[in-house]
Amino acid sequence: AQGHGRLLFLSTGEIYGENPSILEGFSEGDFGKIDPMNPRSCYPESKRAAETLCASYVRQYAVDAVAARLCYTYGPTVNSRADAQFLRRALAGEDVVLKSAGSQVRSYCYAADAAGALLTLLLSGASGEAYNVANRGSVASIREYAETLARLAGIREPAASEGGALAEIVE
């Protein structure tokens, strides 16, 4: 990347781990807990390591790099995640099925808004910095999202799941 323009690293809001302050909002300076014994932790840990490498290359080699911490991005073509499955089932008049307690809280951001943020970072983000790409007005737990869909579709709200830890990984 050295000498070839700006590097935009796509990171994730998951680097914050378990952070109870998400409900009040979080900033780029916040750090949450990540359980190293949870098999799903390899994803946020790898993003943290990659962000550190970007910061190191900025300092050591003067690489122009910016990190974008994308929170949960959705759009019309997303079809493989839990929320897309919830939406398909609700539109079909079928019960929404939670495979966990649905307690994970997410900040949702529409794909077009995320694309605009990425272009802004490419043009005017400060080198060596990380930026959250999220929507403060769109924060909900997976359960809240599923319950809202069920209410809007006029179907039964999801019952508590007995899925356990493996189901949380799948979500």
N, C-alpha and C positions, 0 to 999 in steps of 0.2 A: 504493500500500500504506500510505502514511502515514495514521495515524488509523483504520485499518480492521482492526486486530488483527494477529496474527502471520503473517509470510510464511515459509513453509517452502519453500526452494529445493531441488529434487532435482538433485543433482550426481552425480558418479560417481567411483569409485575409480580410474578411468583417468587422473585428473589427476596421478597419481603417475608416469605414463609408465613408462619402463624403469627399474625399481628393483630391483636384485638383493637388497635386504634384505627383500623380501616373504616370503621363506621363513622368516625369523626373526621376522616380524611388522613392521608399520609403524604409525606413529602419524600423527595429523593434522598434526604439524609436519615430517614428511618431505616431500622434494620430489625427484622423479625427472627423468630426461632425456626430453624429447619432441623428436623429430627434425622440424623444420619443413618438411623436404623430402619427408616421407612424406605422401601424400595423406590417409591415415587420421588424421593428427594434427589435422585441423580439429575433430574431435569433442572430444578432451580439452582442446585450447587454448580452445575456445569455453566449455567448462565452467569453466576457470580464470578466463577473463575475466568470466563471469557471477558467479562467487563474489566476485571483486574488486568488481564493481558492488554486490553485496549489502552487502559490508563498508563500502563508501563511503557508501551510503545510511543504514546504521546510524549511522555517525559524523556525516555532514553533516545528515541530516534526522530523526534519531532513529527511523527505521523499525525495528520489531521483527522482525528476520530471523534465521533459522537455516538453515544448509546441511546437508543430509544427503548424504554421499558413499556412495552405494549401490555395493557391489561386485556381482559377478555374481549376480543374483537369479533363482531358478528356482522352478517350481511345476508343477502338473498341467496347466496350459493353455499352457505355453510350447511352441511347435512350430516356430519359424522359425529357430532358431539351430543352430550346428554340433552342440552337445551333444544337442539334441532329435533331430536327424537321426541321430546315432550311436545313440541309444536306440531309435528306430524300427527301424533296420536290425538291431540286435542282437536285438530282440524277434522280428523276422521271420526270424532265423537267417541273415541276410546279413552279408557282411563289412563292417566299419566302415571308412570311407574317410577318410583324412586328406588335406586339400588343402594341407598345409604340414608342417613338421617337428613342429608341435604343441608348441612350446617355451614358448608364452605361459602364464604361471602366473596362476591366478585364485583369489580367495577366493570361495567359493560361499555363498549365504545363501538359505534357504527363504523364499518369498514371505510366508507368515504371520508369520515371525520379523521380516522387514523391515517389514511393516505395523505390528507392535507397536513396533518401534524408532521409526518415524515418529510414532506417537501419543505416545510418550514424549518425543520432541524437541519436539513441539507443546506439550506440557504443561509440560516442565521444562528444555528446553535453554536455554543461556545465549545471549542475543541477541548477534549478531555473531560467533558461533562456528560452526565446521564440525565435523561428527562422522562418523566412519566407521561405516557400517552393513555389518558383515561377520561372518563366523563364523571365529574363529581355528582351530577344529578341522576346517575344511573347505577346505584349500588344496591345489591340485593343478594340474599342467600339463594342457593339453588332451590331450596324448599319454597321460599317466597315466590320465586319465578314460576315454579311448577303450580303452586296454589293459585297464582294470578291467572295463568293460562286456563286452569280448570274452571275457575269462576267465569272467565270470559266466554269459554266454550260451553258452559252450562253442564259440565260433567262433574262427577264426584271428585273431591279433592284427594290428593294422594295420602295414603296411610303411612304410618311410621314403618320404616324398613328394618328388617333383621339382617341386612346385608353385611354389616361389620366392616373391618378394615380393608379387606380386598375390594369391596364395592367402592370405597372412597378412592382407591387407586384408579379404578376404572373410570370414575367420573372425571 
